[in-house]
């Protein structure tokens, strides 16, 4: 779980104060970067997304995004698609166990519509982990 602004949380013996403006939900769903790259979302907030990609993306690169957020419906699970642009603020190599190279990218949303922003805020709040997690 990642909590909201200035809420303390404990990791091991260390108390962490979260300074982010918007809470993040730990999750996993598909994300498309540009026309050719696919990624797996690790966590998401109203402000941005952290994801795993198979190739590095240079910081400050503007990328087209298509988030495919899972939603439960009366007719089964489906996806709510949010197209937008984002800027890569960080991309670091992640050690793998005999896998192809992986990179963790942090992307800040640039042009979310008000509707998409409200949807993300509602979805994230509904998917926050409890403090016991």
N, C-alpha and C positions, 0 to 999 in steps of 0.2 A: 504494500500500500504506500502511496505517497499522499500526504495530506495537504491541507491548504496553508495559507500564509501564517508563519510564525507558530505553528502547532508543533510542540516537541514530540519526538518519537524516539524509541530506544532501539539501538542496534548493538547487540552484545552488551557491553558495559558503557557504551557511549550514548549520550543524549544528543540528538540531531535537531536543530531548529530549521524547518523548511522555510526558505525565503521566496519561493516562487509565488507569483501573483495568482495563478490558477492551479487547482489540484490536478493531479495526474492519476489516471486509472491504469493499472497494470493489466495488459490484455494481449491478445494475439489475433490479428486478422490481416487480410491481404492489403497491400498498398502498391500502387503502380507509380513509378517515378519516370516521367517522360513516356515515350512511346515504347521503349524496349525493356526497361528494367522493372523487375518486380522485387518487392521487399516484404518483410514480415514485421508488423508493428509489435513493439515491446511495451510501450506505454504511450498514452495520448492525453492531451489536455486541450482546452479551448485555444491555447496559444501555439501548440506545436505537437510534434510527434518524435519519438525515438524509435528507430527501426534498424533491422539487420539487412544489409545488402551484400551481394557477392563481389562487387567491385567498389573501389574507393571513389568517392565523389569529393571534389575539391571544396573546401570551405568557401563561402560566399557565392557558390553557384546557385543560380535561380533555377528551380526545377518545377515542371508541371506535375501535379499530384492527382491521383484519384484514390480516395479513401473508400473502402468497401466495408462499412461498419455493420456488424451483424445485429439484426433486430428480430425479436420474436413476434410472430403474428398469429392470427387465428388460423391461417392456412399453412403454418409451419414457419421455419426460419427463413429469413431473406436478408438482403443487404440494402442499406441506405447509402447511396453513393454521393460523395462530396468531391466535386472537382475544384481544384484551387491551385495556386502557386505557392511555393515556399522557398526559403533561402536556407541552404545548408550552413549551419553554424559550427558543426564539429563532425569529423568522420575519423574514427580510430579503429585500428586493427583489433580484432577479438580473437584470442587463442581458440583454436578448435582441436578436437580430438580426431585426427586422421581425416578431417573433412577438408573441403575446398576452403580457401581463405574466406573469412567473413569480416565485415566491417560494421561498426555501430555508428549510425548517422543520427544527428539531432537536427531537425528541420523546423524552422519557425514559419508558421503560416503567414502569408502576405495579403491575400485577398478573399478571405472567407465572406460569404454573404451573411447578412444578419440572421437569416433563417438557419444557415449551416452553423453559425456560431452558437445560436440558442440550442440547436439540436445537440451539438457536441457538449455543451455545458450540462444539459439535462442527462445525456447518456453517461458522461463521466461521473457525475454525482450518483447515478444509479448503480455504477459499477466500481465504486471505491471499496477497497477491502476494509474489513473491520479491524480495529486496533489489535485484536488478538491474532490476526494473520501474520 
